[in-house]
Amino acid sequence: MINLIFDIDDTVYDQLKPFENAFKTVFGKADHLKIENLYIKSRFYSDEVYHRVVRGEMPKAEMHVYRITQALSDFDYQITKKEAETFQHAYEQNQRKIELSPGIKEILAWAKKNKITMGIITNGPKEHQQHKINDLQINDWIPAEHTFISGKVGIEKPDKKIFKLVEEQIGINSAETYYIGDSFENDVIGSKNAGWHSIWLNRRGYLEPNDAVYLPDYCVKNEQELFALLQEIF
């Protein structure tokens, strides 16, 4: 029997949608700018300073301003701090409207029907990530006690300790466990280092790092490919 553990952001829902809606609300249409490229840049700058935020060296609000300001600057688009804060507010409002993608719903229903053990590991502040889990209503398929948020347990991906904690708490075997996530560093490297199988849901077409110590067992571009793969593995 296999076990399936999921990431949240940009895995069970498309994180580009709330980002794009917020951008259009605050800045209108930018014909010369591809929103997905801007989103990828924003994630890059967010990841760059995330550990400083966790260590308390940088206020979270400052990180929010930094990531969108730097991302837009890369496309020769300058904004004020006030505009960055307005964008972040709109982004947070849109994040409260997130929904599971239809393909993920189909996978969750299939896994539950086949009595596959499922869980969640997500990085981020406890309240913020819990809001997302509640809004997505993912506990209709995955038990709340199988949900692990880094800000709650005090360990974050890619540290293998959070994966080992999940093994112990849920009672699963690493050799039978597949982790599904979008981040190469946090999800692929983290799960492989813990001895799990890794499925990289690479929606954005990222390239594998040349110096990667670990590689994913499988790479899929969308939920349809993911579902076909899981059925094959099962």
Sequence and secondary structure as in RCSB ss.txt:
>XXXX:A:sequence
MINLIFDIDDTVYDQLKPFENAFKTVFGKADHLKIENLYIKSRFYSDEVYHRVVRGEMPKAEMHVYRITQALSDF
DYQITKKEAETFQHAYEQNQRKIELSPGIKEILAWAKKNKITMGIITNGPKEHQQHKINDLQINDWIPAEHTFIS
GKVGIEKPDKKIFKLVEEQIGINSAETYYIGDSFENDVIGSKNAGWHSIWLNRRGYLEPNDAVYLPDYCVKNEQE
LFALLQEIF
>XXXX:A:secstr
  EEEE  TTTTS THHHHHHHHHHHH   TT  HHHHHHHHHHHHHHHHHHHHTTSS HHHHHHHHHHHHHHTT
T    HHHHHHHHHHHHHHHTT    HHHHHHHHHHHHTT EEEEEE S HHHHHHHHHHHTGGGTS GGGEEEH
HHHT  TT HHHHHHHHHHHT  GGGEEEEES IIIIIIHHHHTT EEEEE TT     TT S   SEEESSHHH
HHHHHHHH 
